């Protein structure tokens, strides 16, 4: 062909061009190991595959091999951020088995620990969202104020993160009047900051532009995919175990359910600020109206052998409804402990919500679901020879039909 | 804009939030659960701490000075410990205690095993 000649194409071969972008498992924007295989056509996301299994530790099996009391500390390690709710759910299951009722003071202290935890968990995810949006200074400021709440938790429970605060029949440490004063001072410091951050998220032009209308979920999506917690409440679905079950003392404290109609990422983040303020109000009420009595049981006199029975308990974790199923066949060890965490529903079922958005929106949407990866690692069998991945019933695994 | 200047001026005359780490460190709450302290003279070798430990971080081993301490005593592996404080609460004589010392990071893993009757280096 001579130079300068042009040939007009008569036929075109169309190849569907899909770009596969792996987001994770190690990714600067995501702070926990999860792999999102994002298939993008141009800039638009057309499909998302969610792969988990990077953090599986076999906690449920471990719980079967240890005594009921050791399991309180093992289930507390399922998740660092929401360890007191895990322990609370399990401890309440044991109390149902034994037919034991903790004293009122212990119930109040448990709720205080759980609400402080919700407060710092919500602040953490807001800070991470600020970092992902590019507001690194805002991240530092929120984390600085979160540190005050961590200090409050340390004063109450004895550790910043892993509280190990609850025991069958009460809590492990009581609260003196001096400590109540210190906690009140900390809450006074944090409250104006929370309101300021809430105003900031509401009014800042950049944050609004980045979050508004991104990752919208209709109430139908929520109910059909079984999404839980703040995600459901931000789409107008009023679901909260604290309201439905009224476990511990939620019937007595000034708890109000926060429901928003925004449906998008911004609504989820605003809802978390609002809930943080509600948690702060509950904590303040508890510190003011703490009943008298002995909250600490004598751990040495607790019964070692548990009666036969099955218990199913639910608790509202910062991320949604957390349930425990504990089965006892008598003796000192549980026969089965089944943990169903909210993140499992929220992350695995939410792949559809990324479709239609740009790649840059993927981390934003994921963070707005508040992923807690160590919570949600449960059983999946991967067959390397046939290259397939399937979910199995536990009885099949036990009988060796894998 | 005023808010920015206000914040800058407010923080200009404040002490920094961080501390100069190797020379000073943050104070812990008195009930903080940190490194163990073991008093071998109080120990009666009942082994309750070894039985209640959820992580099996405690082993019962003979002491170095076998003539003075002929029984088995708890040896704590800080690398396995989850700092729940059960050993302290169940100890009938108060021989094992959790201090507020949280400086336990070390390049030498042998330091993390607290042998009975021996003063720890870290």
Interface residues (C-beta under 8 A of the other chain):
Chain A: X66 X69 X70 X71 X73 X74 X77 X144 X151 X154 X155 X157 X158 X159 X162 X164 X172 X173 X299 X300
Chain B: X17 X28 X29 X31 X32 X33 X52 X54 X82 X83 X84 X85 X86 X89 X90
